[in-house]
Amino acid sequence: MEVFDKVRLAITDYDYRGRGMGKADGAVVFLDGGEIGDVVDVTIVKKKKRFFEGEIASYEKKSPHRVKNPCPYTNCNGCAFLSLDRKEELAWKRRRVADALARIGDVDVHVDPVVARGESTGYRNHMQFHVKDRKLTLYGKGGEVISIKRCLMQTERANEILAAMQGEKWLDEVALVGIRTTRRGESMVILSGPKDMNDNLLHGAVAFAVEAGVDSLYYTKNTNPRFHYGRKMEHLYGKKEITETLAGYDYGIFGANFFQVNPMGAEAIIEKVVSAAEPGKNIVELYAGIGTITLPLSEQAEAVVANEYAQTSVDYARKTAEDNGVTNVRYIAGAAEKIMPRIAEDEKVDVLVVDPPRAGLDPMVVESALQANPEAMIYVSCNPSTLARDLALLKEQFHIESITPIDMFPHTAAVETVALLSKLNTEHHLDIEIGEDELSEIDFSKDATYGEIKKYVLDKYGLKVSSLYIAQIKRKHGLIERENYNFSKKENQRVPNCPEEKEKAIEDALEHFGMI
């Protein structure tokens, strides 16, 4: 194929950006738009070494999963899946995680259904808009400027400010506007321009903030188009910070400091992480940011050591912990690949929590994590590909208990994932073989599900037990289990033995549910 060729193809998948994918003449073609199930006529617009890019000219057949796009700005590049049925979107995100684990990490593990918390629109509490001709704009798919009067993804309070600001004269001095809001109803506007603040901008912007009821106003000079904001923030009006409550803890938001853009999605991640960490343990958290996971973890931990690269974030996190009355957290600033080897040597690490950027874990972090030999590891990922790569290394020492995708950014291709890992006991193992006659006797009916047994043990004893441990104890009492949990697929397969304390708790649960 060559540029300007016309081809017909079926869209069978999406890439990490949410672009439609199909094949023509055996070559992969990426498309802006399109849904799985569409059959489209395409014009090839770019030829790369390993793929082509095309534009949809017409639809021969439309996908049954298509829905009406509620956004009037159909050429905007922000949301890939507004014309895709919501259930199909979540199903694809689950497949995306499972496919990456299998293809990249050779990890064959069940992936839980995607956790979707809150509304799928109106969830963003921070957005930036470029200014052109006194209008607030976003970039379109082809780089064109689109004037935006209302965005479906940001909060209603932010949209009120967005609408009120259009056409203001002082916007002539501004290149970019950031709008931040909290669930308490507070709002902040950040103005960014290439020049120092002048009186016309100051007076006009402050007058607008007063009239529009904006709680906080900042200005930042920025001469680098690669970044939204400059390094230094100048507070112009109102509060220096607005407050968001996340999982019961208050966080002050000021200027451009980082905070999760979807608080409901963030709370879903926090709950999953906290529920996986056993009480009374020494927890180490890498890539801790400003402590949104750290503080909830501290409730049940003996102590938490939290690491973040930026000193400014660490300073903020320490102040936030103090303001919230948390005293069992210690923060360390520095690169994780330098800090973790020291922690592995000097600290008792019962549970290791990591929440790395898209690049995943540095090899030194993986090596020192294995050296620290924690009882459990909780991996929060924003990139299924690097998660799969890292799990391929970690699975030699850890059993992957569960994989749970979280829909942090609805209507986009992005997906967060929480992976729970437990230490493999390689000194004590069972070699189990099941013959055909025994397999034929397997009874899949249960009086209690694994989830019910786990919940009973956690509620009564404060212990987390794996499906593998439950299966071992069920088999001990003559309850034939599924092949997945008992049948060795490798020669001399090593399987960790259930600890005595957990064995008794599981037996109590089985008795409670009338199974023994």
DOKOLDO-441612 format. One line per field, with one value per residue (C-alpha): x, y, z; residue number from 1. Coordinates in steps of 0.2 Angstrom, whole numbers, always signed. Layout:
east c(X/...) .
north c(Y/...) .
up c(Z/...) .
resi c(NUM/...) .
***
This chain:
east c(+0/+5/-1/-18/-23/-41/-44/-59/-56/-65/-60/-55/-47/-40/-23/-17/-24/-41/-39/-47/-36/-38/-28/-27/-16/-9/-3/-10/-19/-23/-38/-44/-61/-70/-77/-74/-87/-86/-82/-75/-68/-51/-39/-21/-13/+4/+16/+27/+39/+28/+10/+0/-12/-28/-44/-61/-70/-86/-94/-99/-106/-108/-104/-119/-109/-111/-121/-125/-110/-117/-102/-105/-86/-84/-67/-60/-45/-49/-61/-60/-75/-90/-98/-95/-107/-101/-102/-91/-79/-76/-75/-62/-52/-52/-46/-33/-26/-27/-20/-5/-2/-2/+7/+21/+22/+17/+6/-10/-21/-39/-43/-57/-71/-67/-71/-81/-84/-95/-102/-93/-95/-92/-78/-63/-58/-43/-42/-32/-38/-28/-33/-36/-45/-52/-59/-55/-50/-44/-34/-43/-37/-28/-21/-34/-41/-58/-67/-75/-90/-94/-84/-94/-79/-76/-87/-102/-94/-79/-91/-99/-82/-78/-93/-92/-74/-77/-73/-65/-53/-39/-38/-27/-13/-15/-10/-18/-31/-32/-48/-48/-63/-66/-81/-84/-88/-72/-64/-47/-41/-23/-18/-3/+6/+23/+25/+26/+10/+4/-9/-23/-22/-21/-36/-47/-43/-47/-63/-68/-64/-74/-89/-89/-86/-69/-61/-43/-33/-15/-4/+12/+24/+28/+39/+41/+27/+31/+23/+6/+12/+28/+39/+34/+16/+10/-5/-17/-33/-43/-38/-20/-27/-44/-48/-52/-57/-51/-55/-58/-42/-41/-29/-25/-23/-13/-7/-2/+2/-2/-19/-29/-41/-55/-57/-70/-58/-44/-55/-58/-39/-36/-50/-43/-25/-30/-41/-26/-14/-15/-17/-2/+12/+27/+23/+34/+27/+36/+31/+20/+16/+7/+1/-16/-13/-1/-13/-27/-14/-7/-24/-20/-1/+12/+22/+23/+39/+34/+46/+43/+56/+52/+56/+42/+30/+37/+36/+18/+15/+23/+12/-4/+0/+3/-13/-23/-16/-6/+10/+16/+22/+39/+43/+60/+63/+74/+73/+65/+79/+92/+80/+73/+90/+94/+76/+79/+94/+89/+70/+58/+46/+31/+21/+28/+16/+22/+13/+25/+23/+20/+38/+35/+48/+66/+76/+85/+68/+63/+79/+79/+60/+65/+79/+67/+57/+40/+25/+15/+17/+3/+7/-4/-1/-7/+1/-4/+12/+25/+14/+15/+34/+37/+26/+36/+50/+41/+31/+47/+45/+27/+11/-1/-17/-28/-28/-41/-43/-50/-58/-50/-53/-70/-72/-54/-42/-33/-35/-27/-24/-21/-11/-10/+5/+9/+26/+29/+36/+49/+55/+38/+28/+16/+17/-1/-7/-25/-30/-44/-55/-53/-56/-73/-78/-76/-91/-92/-106/-102/-111/-100/-90/-72/-76/-88/-75/-62/-74/-78/-60/-55/-70/-68/-49/-42/-33/-32/-32/-29/-39/-25/-25/-44/-42/-29/-40/-55/-46/-39/-57/-62/-70/-63/-57/-55/-40/-34/-30/-23/-17/+2/+5/+24/+35/+40/+28/+31/+15/+15/+8/-6/+0/-7/-16/-25/-29/-39/-47/-52/-58/-69/-77/-80/-89/-98/-105/-110/-97/-88) .
north c(+0/+18/+35/+40/+22/+17/+1/-7/-15/-21/-13/-27/-18/-1/+5/+13/+29/+22/+23/+10/-4/-15/-24/-22/-33/-40/-23/-14/+2/+14/+26/+41/+35/+19/+6/-13/-20/-6/-10/+6/+13/+21/+33/+29/+46/+40/+26/+20/+6/-6/+1/+13/+27/+31/+42/+35/+40/+31/+17/+1/-6/+1/-8/-14/-7/+11/+24/+42/+54/+66/+78/+92/+93/+77/+82/+85/+73/+71/+56/+41/+31/+43/+34/+17/+8/+10/-9/-13/+1/-8/-25/-19/-11/-28/-37/-24/-28/-47/-47/-37/-49/-64/-57/-47/-55/-73/-71/-82/-75/-71/-52/-45/-35/-16/-6/+9/+22/+37/+45/+43/+61/+77/+68/+79/+92/+100/+105/+117/+127/+137/+155/+161/+177/+178/+161/+145/+131/+113/+105/+94/+77/+86/+99/+112/+124/+120/+133/+125/+132/+117/+100/+85/+78/+92/+97/+108/+122/+122/+123/+138/+147/+142/+149/+165/+168/+168/+185/+193/+207/+203/+186/+195/+193/+175/+159/+146/+144/+131/+127/+117/+112/+101/+91/+104/+117/+127/+133/+139/+148/+147/+160/+157/+169/+172/+189/+196/+201/+218/+230/+227/+208/+209/+221/+212/+195/+199/+208/+193/+181/+192/+192/+174/+168/+160/+156/+156/+165/+162/+168/+160/+166/+152/+154/+135/+129/+111/+114/+121/+131/+140/+135/+150/+153/+171/+171/+185/+184/+174/+158/+151/+134/+125/+109/+91/+77/+60/+44/+54/+64/+83/+89/+107/+111/+126/+132/+118/+105/+87/+80/+65/+72/+59/+58/+44/+34/+38/+32/+15/+12/+17/+5/-9/-6/-3/-19/-29/-24/-34/-24/-21/-23/-12/-5/+3/+14/+19/+33/+40/+57/+68/+54/+50/+31/+33/+41/+28/+14/+22/+18/-1/-1/-2/+11/+17/+23/+33/+38/+51/+59/+77/+86/+98/+84/+76/+93/+94/+76/+79/+94/+85/+70/+82/+92/+76/+70/+55/+51/+34/+39/+43/+51/+50/+61/+54/+42/+25/+16/+24/+24/+6/-3/+6/+2/-17/-17/-6/-8/-22/-23/-33/-25/-16/-4/+4/+16/+20/+31/+24/+18/+6/+0/+3/-13/-8/-6/-24/-31/-23/-27/-45/-43/-35/-51/-44/-55/-45/-33/-21/-14/+1/+3/+16/+6/-12/-15/-10/-19/-35/-33/-31/-45/-57/-53/-53/-69/-79/-74/-69/-77/-66/-66/-54/-41/-28/-14/+3/+15/+31/+40/+35/+37/+36/+21/+24/+11/+9/-8/-14/-31/-40/-52/-63/-71/-89/-100/-110/-120/-129/-136/-149/-160/-165/-176/-179/-194/-195/-204/-190/-177/-185/-183/-164/-156/-137/-133/-124/-119/-103/-94/-90/-72/-76/-87/-73/-60/-71/-74/-56/-50/-62/-64/-49/-62/-61/-79/-83/-94/-107/-108/-111/-124/-133/-134/-139/-153/-158/-161/-171/-156/-160/-144/-137/-142/-124/-124/-142/-149/-147/-141/-142/-156/-154/-138/-129/-123/-114/-122/-113/-106/-115/-99/-96/-115/-114/-98/-106/-122/-111/-103/-120/-125/-109/-111/-130/-137/-147) .
up c(+0/-3/+3/-5/-8/-5/+5/+14/+31/+47/+63/+75/+90/+97/+101/+118/+112/+107/+89/+78/+71/+56/+43/+24/+13/+29/+36/+52/+49/+63/+61/+71/+75/+72/+83/+84/+72/+59/+41/+33/+17/+21/+13/+18/+24/+32/+28/+43/+44/+53/+50/+41/+46/+38/+37/+37/+21/+23/+32/+23/+40/+57/+73/+84/+99/+92/+102/+99/+103/+116/+113/+100/+97/+87/+81/+98/+102/+121/+122/+111/+116/+117/+103/+110/+121/+139/+143/+128/+133/+150/+142/+130/+144/+153/+138/+135/+152/+150/+133/+138/+153/+142/+127/+136/+153/+149/+164/+163/+177/+179/+176/+187/+179/+178/+193/+187/+201/+200/+184/+167/+163/+174/+183/+179/+192/+182/+164/+153/+139/+126/+122/+105/+100/+118/+117/+127/+115/+114/+100/+88/+80/+66/+77/+73/+87/+93/+103/+118/+128/+138/+141/+146/+156/+168/+183/+181/+192/+180/+165/+173/+174/+157/+149/+160/+154/+135/+127/+142/+136/+148/+139/+126/+138/+142/+132/+143/+157/+170/+179/+195/+206/+221/+227/+240/+227/+228/+212/+206/+190/+184/+171/+161/+148/+140/+149/+166/+174/+170/+178/+164/+166/+185/+187/+174/+180/+198/+194/+184/+199/+211/+199/+194/+212/+209/+226/+221/+207/+201/+187/+180/+167/+155/+139/+136/+125/+130/+147/+152/+167/+172/+187/+198/+203/+208/+220/+214/+224/+236/+245/+242/+242/+239/+248/+242/+253/+247/+257/+272/+272/+267/+254/+250/+232/+227/+210/+199/+212/+207/+212/+205/+191/+195/+214/+213/+203/+215/+230/+221/+219/+237/+244/+233/+240/+258/+258/+252/+265/+281/+298/+309/+295/+291/+274/+261/+247/+232/+220/+234/+227/+239/+250/+244/+246/+260/+273/+271/+272/+289/+297/+299/+297/+311/+301/+283/+274/+259/+245/+231/+220/+221/+237/+235/+235/+250/+259/+255/+260/+277/+280/+274/+286/+300/+296/+296/+313/+305/+315/+309/+292/+287/+270/+260/+245/+231/+215/+219/+211/+223/+239/+237/+239/+255/+261/+257/+268/+282/+284/+288/+273/+276/+262/+247/+238/+221/+210/+196/+181/+164/+162/+175/+188/+186/+185/+201/+210/+204/+210/+227/+229/+227/+239/+252/+251/+257/+262/+249/+235/+228/+211/+205/+186/+173/+159/+156/+145/+158/+172/+161/+159/+177/+183/+171/+183/+199/+197/+200/+218/+220/+217/+208/+218/+208/+194/+195/+182/+188/+176/+181/+164/+157/+138/+135/+132/+148/+162/+179/+186/+204/+205/+222/+224/+239/+242/+236/+250/+240/+255/+259/+244/+239/+224/+219/+205/+200/+190/+177/+189/+202/+189/+184/+203/+203/+210/+205/+217/+233/+248/+249/+236/+238/+241/+255/+263/+262/+269/+284/+288/+286/+296/+310/+311/+302/+290/+271/+263/+245/+234/+234/+253/+253/+240/+250/+265/+256/+248/+265/+271/+256/+246/+229/+221/+203/+193/+193/+211/+214/+197/+194/+177/+179/+185/+203/+204/+220/+229/+246/+261/+270/+287/+302/+308/+292/+290/+307/+301/+284/+293/+304/+289/+281/+297/+298/+280/+284/+272/+285) .
resi c(1/2/3/4/5/6/7/8/9/10/11/12/13/14/15/16/17/18/19/20/21/22/23/24/25/26/27/28/29/30/31/32/33/34/35/36/37/38/39/40/41/42/43/44/45/46/47/48/49/50/51/52/53/54/55/56/57/58/59/60/61/62/63/64/65/66/67/68/69/70/71/72/73/74/75/76/77/78/79/80/81/82/83/84/85/86/87/88/89/90/91/92/93/94/95/96/97/98/99/100/101/102/103/104/105/106/107/108/109/110/111/112/113/114/115/116/117/118/119/120/121/122/123/124/125/126/127/128/129/130/131/132/133/134/135/136/137/138/139/140/141/142/143/144/145/146/147/148/149/150/151/152/153/154/155/156/157/158/159/160/161/162/163/164/165/166/167/168/169/170/171/172/173/174/175/176/177/178/179/180/181/182/183/184/185/186/187/188/189/190/191/192/193/194/195/196/197/198/199/200/201/202/203/204/205/206/207/208/209/210/211/212/213/214/215/216/217/218/219/220/221/222/223/224/225/226/227/228/229/230/231/232/233/234/235/236/237/238/239/240/241/242/243/244/245/246/247/248/249/250/251/252/253/254/255/256/257/258/259/260/261/262/263/264/265/266/267/268/269/270/271/272/273/274/275/276/277/278/279/280/281/282/283/284/285/286/287/288/289/290/291/292/293/294/295/296/297/298/299/300/301/302/303/304/305/306/307/308/309/310/311/312/313/314/315/316/317/318/319/320/321/322/323/324/325/326/327/328/329/330/331/332/333/334/335/336/337/338/339/340/341/342/343/344/345/346/347/348/349/350/351/352/353/354/355/356/357/358/359/360/361/362/363/364/365/366/367/368/369/370/371/372/373/374/375/376/377/378/379/380/381/382/383/384/385/386/387/388/389/390/391/392/393/394/395/396/397/398/399/400/401/402/403/404/405/406/407/408/409/410/411/412/413/414/415/416/417/418/419/420/421/422/423/424/425/426/427/428/429/430/431/432/433/434/435/436/437/438/439/440/441/442/443/444/445/446/447/448/449/450/451/452/453/454/455/456/457/458/459/460/461/462/463/464/465/466/467/468/469/470/471/472/473/474/475/476/477/478/479/480/481/482/483/484/485/486/487/488/489/490/491/492/493/494/495/496/497/498/499/500/501/502/503/504/505/506/507/508/509/510/511/512/513/514/515/516) .
***
